Amino acid sequence: MPPSELVSTPEAARSLGVSARTLQRYVRDGVVTPEITLPSGQYRWDIAKLRRQIGMPDDD
């Protein structure tokens, strides 16, 4: 995946090995911040940035 490609919450959660609900809970609790929030309320994620936010090494 190119570094600038943004993915949906289910895709981002899958890459971390957690459920989409867990990732949404992380947002609600202020643990992580999505790259963008669409007008519909859905999030888009940069996987490398997300992994850094939670202290995981980049998946190169």
KABEL-V242861 format. One record per backbone hydrogen bond with DSSP energy under -1.0 kcal/mol. NH is the residue of the N-H (numbers start at 1). CO is the residue of the C=O. E is the energy in kcal/mol with one decimal. If there is no record, write none. Layout:
nh->NH co->CO e->E
nh->NH co->CO e->E
//
This chain:
nh->5 co->2 e->-1.8
nh->7 co->45 e->-2.5
nh->12 co->8 e->-2.6
nh->13 co->9 e->-3.0
nh->14 co->10 e->-2.1
nh->15 co->11 e->-1.8
nh->16 co->12 e->-1.1
nh->17 co->13 e->-1.3
nh->18 co->13 e->-2.3
nh->23 co->19 e->-2.0
nh->24 co->20 e->-2.4
nh->25 co->21 e->-2.1
nh->26 co->22 e->-2.3
nh->27 co->23 e->-1.7
nh->28 co->24 e->-2.4
nh->29 co->25 e->-2.5
nh->30 co->27 e->-1.5
nh->31 co->26 e->-2.6
nh->35 co->44 e->-1.3
nh->36 co->44 e->-1.6
nh->38 co->42 e->-3.2
nh->41 co->38 e->-2.6
nh->44 co->36 e->-2.2
nh->45 co->7 e->-2.8
nh->50 co->46 e->-2.6
nh->51 co->47 e->-2.8
nh->52 co->48 e->-1.8
nh->53 co->49 e->-2.1
nh->54 co->50 e->-1.4
nh->55 co->52 e->-1.2
nh->56 co->51 e->-3.1
nh->60 co->58 e->-1.3
//
